[in-house]
Amino acid sequence: MHPFELTTDLETDNPDIDGRHRALFGIANQILFSTELGQNPARFQRAVAALVSLLEYHFASEELAMSQYGYLRWRFHAAFHDHVLGEARNIAERLERDGQIEPARDAIFFLLEDWVVYHVARADRELAEHLREQAAESAARLPEIGPLKHAGKLSANFDERLLAVP
């Protein structure tokens, strides 16, 4: 396993997309490599739930931008989002059911590796280019869809440090 990082070949030059990718990579790296999380099953489960919630938020925001800016490849783009979210939710459910951390780590790594290779590196860059073209001189921003704190399965005692980018 290797850490995820937003390298120049993955950057989209859209500050919202790149910022969210950094946050997603940051929490993924904590899930994959933190010994502290690995020793605390409840906190590990919360971190995985936070990752799923952040994916939901990011994907919903991208999909709203695709609609607002008339992105023609939205069906293909959104279908990959649906695939990733479905798999991420399945991982979180299995983890909640059986509590096994190492299989969850492996599954998260391979899911995110596929997402990075098959989606971030190409589809998100194409979306960002479309947003740049449509926005002309102003920066095309992803719409805010509500506070992250209210996304998905985040609990009231959500630990914001889980999203800190190292």
N, C-alpha and C positions, 0 to 999 in steps of 0.2 A: 504494500500500500504506500501511496505517496500523498503528501498534503496537496490540497487544491489551492491554486493561486491564480489571480487574474493577470496573466501574462499579456504581452502586447498582441499576441496572435488571437487572444480572446476578447480584448477590449473592443467596445462598440463606439466609443467616443460620445456616447450618450451618458451624461452624469447620473441619471436615475437608474438606468439599466446596469451600468458598471458598479454603481454604489450598492445596489441590491445584490449583485453577484458577489461582491466582496463580503457583504454581510452573510450571505448564504455559505460561501466558502469558509468564512470564519467560524460559524457555528458548526458546520460539517467537520472541520478540522478538530474542534474541541470534542465532538462526539467520537471521532475516529481515534484520537491520540491522547486524550486526557486520562491519566491514570486516576485522578480524583473522581471523575464521572464514572469510570469503570468500577470503582469501589462503592458507589452509592446508587443502587438500582432505581430508587425513586427519582433522584436527580437526573439520572441518565434518561429515564422515561420522559421527564419534563423537557429535557433538551431535545429529544427526538420530536416530541409534540411541538416544540417551538420551531424546529426546522420545517415540519409539515405546515405549520401556520404561516411561516414566512414564505414558503413556496406558494401557498394558496394566495397570499396577499400579492406577491410579485406577479404571478401569472394572471390574476384578475386585473391588476393594473395594466399589464401589457395588453390584455385582450380588450380592455376599455379603450386604450389608445389606438389599437388596430381599428376598432369601430369608428372612433372619432376622426381618424385620419384616412379612412377608406383603403385600408391595406388589403390587397386582393388575395394574398396567400394566407389569410387569417384562419381558414379551416384547417389547413395542414399544420400551421403553427399551434393552434389551439388543441388539435388532436394530440400533438406530442405533450403539451401541458397535461392533458387528461391522462395520458399514459403514465407520466412521471408521478402525478398526484395519486393516481390509483395505486401504484406500486409503493409510494411513500406511506400512504395510509395503511396498506396491508402490512408493511414492516412494523409500523407503530402498533397496530392491533395485535400482531403476533408477539411483539415485545410485551405488551400489556398482559396478554394471556399467559405466556410461558416465562417471562422474565429473563430470557437468555440474552445476555449483552453481546457476546462475541458474534453469534450468527447475525444479530441486528447490525453490528458494525460492518460486517462483510457485505451484507445486502445493501446497506446505505452507500458504501464505497462504490460498488458496481453499478448501482442505480445512478449515482451522481457522475460517475465516469462516463456512462452512456449519454447522460444529459449534456455534459460538457462537450464530448466529441461530436455527437450528432445534432446538437441543438444550439448551444451557446456559440460554438465556433463558426457556425454558418447562419442559422436561421435568425438568431438575435442580431447579428451584424446586418443582415438584410433588412430586418425591421427597423433598426436604428437608421440605416441609410434612407429608407422610405420616410421616416419621421423627419429627418433633416431636409429632404427634398420638399416635403409638404409644408414645413414650418418656415421655409425661406430663411429670412434673416434672424428670426427669433428661434431660440432653442426649443425644440419639441420636448416637452416634459411629459412624463408619465403622470396620469391623474392620480390624485390621492383618493383612496376608496374608503377611508376611515382610519381611526387609530389602530396601529398594529396590535396594541394591547387587547383589542376586541376580536382579533382574527382567530378563526379556528378553535383549537382546544386549549388556548392559553388560560392558565388558571389565575385566580385573583392574586396569588402569591408568586406570579411570574418573576423570575430573576433576570433583570435586564442585562446582567453581566454575561449571560449566555450568548448575547448577540455582539459582544465586544469583539471587534476585529483585532487580532494580535498584531 
